[in-house]
């Protein structure tokens, strides 16, 4: 049995808890909440900010720990693929894209080959016309790292 990347297991736990909370908020919201820009919708729930703060701290701790490039590549691949592969409410989908930018502290620890692999995955899953600025920035940094 292959060795389990414990950092990836922890990341999955964070993502699953966030998606569970978002789905719970969506199920319990009042009819019409959040429609036409009104307050009280899923997008206004503080779970989104908590998720971003938790991920930011988690990625910073991984960077400080000096994790191996292969383990970080798996983590980066998970973060990049999450919006496409997870069944998430609309409000969570956009957050899953936004938090891709939080992986910046991990980039210096990636090998050139691993950075290229993650960059290719990002390009494949999010073609140029469908990428958001946070993804364009991440892709530029991955390409730069791949050339080092």
Number of C-alpha atoms within 10 A of each C-alpha: 3 4 5 9 14 10 17 18 12 13 19 16 12 16 18 13 14 20 22 14 16 23 16 12 16 17 11 10 13 11 10 11 16 15 10 7 9 10 13 15 18 23 21 14 16 10 18 21 12 12 19 18 13 14 19 18 13 18 20 16 14 18 19 12 9 12 15 13 19 15 17 27 23 16 23 26 17 17 24 26 20 18 20 14 10 14 11 19 15 12 17 22 16 14 17 25 19 16 18 22 19 19 21 17 15 21 22 15 20 22 19 18 16 23 27 20 17 27 23 15 16 23 16 11 15 18 9 12 6 10 16 12 11 14 22 16 15 21 22 12 16 24 18 14 20 19 11 9
